[in-house]
Amino acid sequence: MTDSTVENATTRKPDFSDAHLRKRYRAEARFKFYGIAAIFAALAMLAVLLGSIITTGSSAFTQTEIALDVTLNPAEIDPHGTQDPAVLAKGNYRKLLRDAMRSHFPEVSGRRDLRNLYKIISSGADFTLRRMIEANPGLVGTTQTIWFKSSADIDQLNKGAIPRDVAEADRRVNDDQISWFDALSAEDRTRRSFSATFFTSGDSREPEQAGVWGAVVGTALTLVVTLVLSFPIGVMAAVYLEEFAPKNRWTDLIEVNINNLAAVPSIVFGLLGLAVFLNFFGLPRSAPLVGGIVLALMTLPTVIIAGRAALQSVPPSIREAALGVGASPLQMVSHHVLPLAMPGILTGTIIGMARALGETAPLLMIGMVAFIVDIPRGFTDAATVLPVQVFLWADAPERAFVERTSAAIMVLLAFLVLMNLAAVLLRRKFERRW
């Protein structure tokens, strides 16, 4: 065969007249189309999901506030004029608020109407007033215009979540409360401001006072315990099984059980924590310490499997070169193999931590579903975590908790994005090329 014949054979276009060849190319085109369609379908569903969460939860980052002219009567706050913090803490701040509202709406009378009038501001407004006086006792005896959070129902009315054009019996805000709120709005005594409480407070029975900070701190403490336990133990187990363990029936049994543990439902680990750590060892219930131990047990198989895969990816020539220059097996692993495998190990660890961050079932079994108001200060304090907080708020009957549920999901997703970003950055930082 001449060179020109070979060149013509290699550069000749396919003969599409052949039926089999045309069928094959059509199948390839369909396969490509199906793949692109699947990607766009997944992106569309993700956009719908995120759009729904953001649309519902973004309003939780703002809160309706109402301005009241409050006369800080010394007889109710500091009758002796001593400015003693113990006396100021026991002042009748609720009466001051009610007097301010009655003075603004003097035409309102009757116990029922007054009760409805008081409900347009948050039930925690007296605590806000008390904290302000404790921070600045010199305000006693003056009249101050102070912004207070509205009640959750008034807040939902102002945000449009509670319709005005339905029968009074079908909404949580009656006609009188709407007229009072409209009167305050006409006087520029209402506004929507950024809700710092959502990021700085713990849980509460009242939606306008509920925040995610307690759950965020509990999540951070739980993940610290999980990382401290799962990372070193998982890496050491992966190194031993991959580099030092003899290949026999016992190591095969261990490997099979590790793979099986990775597929065990997470609630089984919760039952283990309930039976062993709480009932047998007597560790504190609903504490980040117990939650971290349970999640560490659940994360260990993932860390071990990822660590072994990262160690296997290191070329054998690295090991042979290290041993060839006189390094011991331990030096070979610690100085050469492990640093090269560290990016993959860190990535697998953070993926396991991200899975632990989203777990709810095992934490429910050890009592972290409890209603926790205080911010945890240590690993043994009672706490909850973000997924459980979402679960609790989703089950609450108040309409205002719906937006807070979506907002808490947004905070949880932000945690996951940051953890995955950390995995990418750590991989790039520790990655070595050979």
C-alpha positions in Angstrom: 0.0 0.0 0.0 1.5 3.4 -1.0 1.8 6.4 1.3 -0.9 8.3 -0.6 -3.3 5.3 -0.1 -2.7 5.3 3.6 -3.2 9.0 3.8 -6.4 8.9 2.0 -7.7 6.1 4.2 -6.9 8.0 7.4 -8.2 11.3 6.3 -11.3 10.1 4.6 -14.6 11.1 6.2 -16.9 8.3 7.5 -19.3 7.0 5.0 -22.7 8.0 6.4 -24.5 6.0 3.7 -23.9 2.9 5.7 -27.0 2.3 7.9 -25.2 0.8 10.8 -22.8 3.7 11.0 -25.6 6.2 10.9 -27.4 4.3 13.7 -24.3 4.4 15.8 -23.9 8.2 15.4 -27.5 8.8 16.2 -27.1 6.7 19.4 -24.1 8.8 20.4 -26.0 12.0 19.7 -28.9 10.8 21.8 -26.6 9.8 24.6 -25.0 13.2 24.6 -28.4 14.9 24.6 -29.6 12.8 27.5 -26.6 13.7 29.5 -27.0 17.5 28.8 -30.7 17.2 29.6 -30.0 15.4 32.9 -27.6 18.1 33.9 -30.1 20.9 33.1 -32.8 19.0 34.9 -30.7 18.7 38.0 -29.7 22.4 37.9 -33.4 23.3 37.4 -34.5 21.3 40.4 -31.7 22.8 42.5 -32.7 26.3 41.4 -36.3 25.6 42.4 -35.2 24.2 45.8 -32.9 27.1 46.5 -35.3 29.7 45.2 -38.1 28.4 47.4 -35.8 28.4 50.5 -34.4 31.9 49.8 -37.8 33.3 48.9 -39.4 32.0 52.1 -36.5 32.6 54.5 -35.1 35.9 53.4 -37.9 37.8 55.2 -36.7 36.3 58.5 -33.6 38.6 58.4 -35.8 41.6 58.9 -38.2 42.4 61.8 -41.0 44.9 62.2 -40.5 47.4 64.9 -42.8 49.9 66.7 -41.8 53.1 68.3 -43.4 54.0 71.7 -42.9 57.1 73.9 -42.1 55.5 77.2 -42.1 57.5 80.5 -39.5 55.9 82.7 -41.3 56.5 86.0 -38.9 56.2 88.9 -41.6 54.9 91.2 -41.8 51.7 89.0 -38.1 51.3 88.3 -36.0 52.9 91.1 -38.2 54.2 93.9 -35.3 55.0 96.2 -33.0 56.6 93.5 -30.1 54.3 94.4 -29.6 53.0 90.8 -28.8 49.7 92.4 -28.6 47.0 89.6 -30.5 44.5 91.8 -33.4 47.0 92.2 -33.4 48.0 88.5 -33.6 44.3 87.5 -36.9 44.0 89.5 -38.6 47.1 88.0 -42.1 46.9 86.6 -41.2 47.5 83.0 -44.2 45.8 81.6 -46.5 48.4 83.3 -44.4 51.2 81.7 -44.9 49.7 78.3 -48.7 49.3 78.8 -49.0 52.8 80.1 -47.2 54.0 77.0 -49.6 52.1 74.7 -52.7 53.3 76.6 -51.5 56.9 76.4 -51.1 56.5 72.6 -54.5 54.9 72.2 -56.6 56.5 75.0 -59.8 55.5 73.3 -59.2 51.8 73.9 -60.9 50.4 76.9 -62.2 47.1 78.2 -60.0 44.2 79.3 -60.3 42.3 76.0 -59.4 45.3 73.8 -56.5 46.3 76.0 -55.2 42.7 75.9 -55.4 42.8 72.1 -53.6 46.2 72.1 -50.8 44.9 74.2 -50.3 42.0 71.8 -49.1 44.1 68.9 -45.7 44.4 70.5 -43.4 41.5 71.4 -43.9 39.8 74.8 -40.1 40.3 75.3 -40.3 44.1 75.0 -40.1 44.6 78.8 -36.8 42.7 78.8 -35.5 45.0 76.1 -36.5 48.0 78.2 -34.9 46.5 81.3 -31.5 45.9 79.5 -31.5 49.5 78.3 -32.1 50.9 81.8 -29.5 48.6 83.3 -27.0 49.8 80.7 -27.8 53.5 81.3 -29.5 54.1 84.7 -29.4 57.9 84.0 -32.5 57.5 81.8 -34.7 56.9 84.8 -37.2 59.8 85.1 -37.1 60.8 81.5 -39.4 60.1 78.5 -37.8 58.2 75.7 -38.9 57.2 72.2 -37.9 53.6 71.9 -38.2 51.0 69.1 -39.5 47.6 70.2 -40.0 44.4 68.2 -43.6 43.9 67.2 -45.3 40.6 67.8 -44.8 37.8 65.4 -48.4 38.1 64.0 -48.0 41.8 63.4 -44.7 41.2 61.8 -46.2 38.6 59.4 -49.1 41.1 58.7 -46.6 43.8 57.7 -44.6 41.3 55.5 -47.8 40.2 53.7 -47.8 36.7 55.0 -51.2 37.3 56.8 -53.7 38.6 54.3 -55.9 41.5 55.1 -58.7 40.7 52.7 -60.0 37.6 54.5 -62.6 37.2 57.2 -61.4 38.2 60.7 -62.1 34.7 62.0 -59.7 33.3 59.4 -56.6 35.3 60.5 -54.6 35.6 63.7 -54.8 39.5 63.6 -58.2 41.1 64.3 -59.5 44.2 62.7 -58.8 46.4 65.7 -55.1 45.3 65.8 -54.8 46.1 62.1 -56.3 49.6 62.6 -53.9 50.3 65.5 -50.9 49.1 63.5 -52.1 51.3 60.5 -52.4 54.3 62.8 -48.9 53.8 64.0 -47.6 53.4 60.5 -49.3 56.6 59.5 -47.3 58.4 62.2 -44.0 56.8 61.0 -43.8 54.7 64.1 -43.2 51.4 62.3 -40.3 50.2 60.3 -38.6 47.0 59.1 -35.0 46.7 60.3 -32.3 44.1 60.2 -33.0 41.3 62.7 -29.8 41.0 64.7 -31.7 38.8 67.2 -31.9 36.0 64.7 -28.1 35.7 64.7 -27.4 36.6 68.3 -30.1 34.7 70.4 -31.0 31.2 71.2 -34.3 29.4 70.7 -37.5 30.9 72.1 -41.2 30.0 72.2 -41.9 33.4 70.6 -40.8 33.6 66.9 -39.7 37.2 67.0 -37.3 36.4 69.8 -35.9 33.1 68.4 -32.4 32.9 66.9 -29.9 30.4 65.6 -26.8 31.4 67.7 -27.4 28.7 70.3 -27.7 26.1 67.5 -24.6 27.5 65.7 -22.5 27.3 68.9 -23.8 23.8 69.6 -23.0 22.7 66.1 -19.5 24.1 66.3 -18.8 22.4 69.6 -20.2 19.1 68.3 -18.1 19.2 65.2 -14.9 20.1 67.1 -15.4 16.9 69.2 -16.1 14.9 66.0 -13.0 16.2 64.2 -10.7 15.7 67.2 -11.8 12.1 67.5 -12.4 10.9 63.9 -9.5 12.5 62.1 -6.4 11.1 64.0 -8.1 7.7 64.7 -9.3 7.4 61.1 -5.9 8.4 59.6 -4.0 6.0 61.9 -6.3 3.2 61.0 -6.0 3.9 57.3 -2.2 4.0 57.5 -2.0 0.8 59.4 -4.4 -1.1 57.2 -2.9 0.1 54.0 0.8 0.2 54.8 1.6 -2.2 57.7 -1.2 -4.7 58.3 -0.6 -8.2 57.0 -2.9 -9.4 54.3 -4.9 -12.3 56.0 -8.4 -13.2 56.8 -8.5 -10.9 59.9 -7.6 -7.8 58.0 -10.1 -8.8 55.3 -12.8 -9.1 57.9 -11.9 -5.7 59.3 -12.0 -4.1 55.8 -15.4 -5.7 55.2 -16.8 -4.5 58.5 -15.5 -0.9 57.8 -17.2 -0.9 54.5 -20.4 -2.2 56.1 -20.3 0.4 58.9 -20.2 3.2 56.2 -23.6 2.0 55.0 -25.2 1.6 58.5 -28.2 3.9 59.0 -27.2 6.8 61.2 -29.9 6.2 63.8 -28.1 3.0 64.7 -25.2 5.1 66.0 -27.7 7.2 68.0 -29.0 4.0 69.6 -25.4 3.1 70.4 -24.8 6.5 72.0 -28.0 6.2 74.0 -27.2 2.7 75.3 -23.5 3.1 75.9 -22.5 6.8 76.5 -25.7 7.9 78.3 -27.1 4.8 80.1 -23.8 3.0 80.8 -21.2 5.7 81.2 -23.6 8.4 82.4 -22.4 11.2 80.2 -24.6 14.3 80.2 -27.6 14.2 77.9 -28.0 16.6 75.1 -24.4 17.7 75.3 -22.0 18.4 72.4 -19.5 16.0 73.9 -21.9 13.0 73.5 -23.1 14.3 70.1 -19.5 14.6 68.9 -18.6 11.1 70.0 -21.6 9.6 68.2 -20.9 11.6 65.0 -17.3 10.6 65.2 -18.2 6.9 65.3 -20.5 7.5 62.3 -17.8 9.5 60.4 -14.9 7.1 61.1 -15.6 4.6 58.3 -15.8 7.5 55.8 -12.5 8.9 56.9 -10.8 5.5 56.9 -12.0 4.6 53.4 -11.0 8.0 52.0 -7.7 7.8 53.7 -6.9 4.4 52.2 -8.0 5.6 48.8 -5.6 8.6 49.1 -2.7 6.3 50.2 -3.3 4.0 47.3 -3.1 6.9 44.9 0.5 7.6 45.8 2.7 5.9 43.2 4.7 2.9 44.3 7.9 4.5 43.0 7.7 7.0 45.9 7.8 4.1 48.4 10.5 2.3 46.5 12.7 5.4 46.3 12.4 6.1 50.0 13.2 2.6 50.9 16.1 2.6 48.4 17.9 5.5 50.1 17.7 3.8 53.5 14.4 5.1 55.0 12.6 2.8 57.4 9.0 1.8 56.6 7.8 4.3 59.3 10.0 7.1 57.8 8.8 6.2 54.3 5.2 6.5 55.3 5.5 9.6 57.6 7.9 11.6 55.5 6.9 10.7 51.9 3.6 8.8 51.5 1.5 10.5 54.1 2.3 14.1 53.0 1.4 13.2 49.4 -1.8 11.6 50.4 -2.8 14.3 52.8 -4.9 16.4 50.3 -7.1 13.4 49.6 -7.3 12.5 53.3 -8.4 16.1 54.2 -11.0 16.1 51.4 -12.5 12.9 52.7 -12.4 14.1 56.2 -14.2 17.3 55.4 -16.8 15.4 53.3 -17.4 13.2 56.3 -17.7 16.2 58.6 -20.2 17.7 56.2 -22.3 14.6 56.4 -22.1 14.8 60.2 -23.2 18.4 60.0 -26.4 17.5 58.3 -27.3 14.5 60.6 -30.4 14.7 62.8 -31.5 11.1 63.7 -28.5 10.1 65.9 -28.7 13.4 67.8 -32.4 13.0 68.5 -31.7 9.7 70.2 -29.2 11.3 72.7 -31.6 14.1 73.6 -30.3 17.0 71.6 -33.9 17.6 70.5 -34.6 19.4 73.8 -35.7 23.0 73.9 -32.6 24.9 74.7 -32.8 28.7 75.4 -29.3 29.4 76.8 -26.2 29.6 74.7 -23.9 26.6 75.5 -20.5 27.6 77.0 -18.8 24.2 77.0 -18.8 20.7 75.7 -20.9 19.4 78.6 -23.6 22.1 78.5 -27.0 21.3 77.1 -27.2 22.3 73.4 -28.8 21.7 70.1 -27.5 21.8 66.5 -28.7 23.4 63.3 -30.4 20.4 61.8 -32.3 19.7 65.0 -33.2 23.4 65.2 -34.7 23.2 61.7 -36.6 20.1 62.8 -38.0 21.9 65.9 -39.1 25.0 64.0 -40.6 23.1 61.1 -42.9 21.4 63.6 -44.0 24.6 65.3 -47.5 25.8 64.7 -46.8 29.5 64.4 -46.7 31.0 60.9 -43.6 33.0 61.7 -41.5 29.9 62.3 -41.9 29.0 58.7 -39.6 31.8 57.5 -37.2 31.1 60.3 -37.1 27.4 59.3 -36.0 28.4 55.8 -33.6 31.0 57.2 -32.0 28.4 59.4 -31.6 26.1 56.4 -29.8 28.9 54.6 -27.4 29.2 57.5 -26.9 25.4 57.4 -26.2 25.5 53.7 -23.7 28.3 54.3 -21.9 26.0 56.7 -21.8 23.3 54.1 -20.5 25.6 51.4 -17.8 26.9 53.7 -16.7 23.3 54.6 -16.5 22.3 51.0 -14.6 25.5 50.2 -12.2 24.6 53.0 -11.8 21.2 51.4 -10.9 22.7 48.1 -8.4 25.2 49.6 -6.7 22.6 51.8 -6.4 20.2 48.8 -4.7 23.0 46.7 -2.5 24.0 49.6 -1.2 20.5 50.4 -1.2 19.1 46.9 2.2 18.1 45.5 3.0 17.1 42.0 5.5 14.5 40.9 
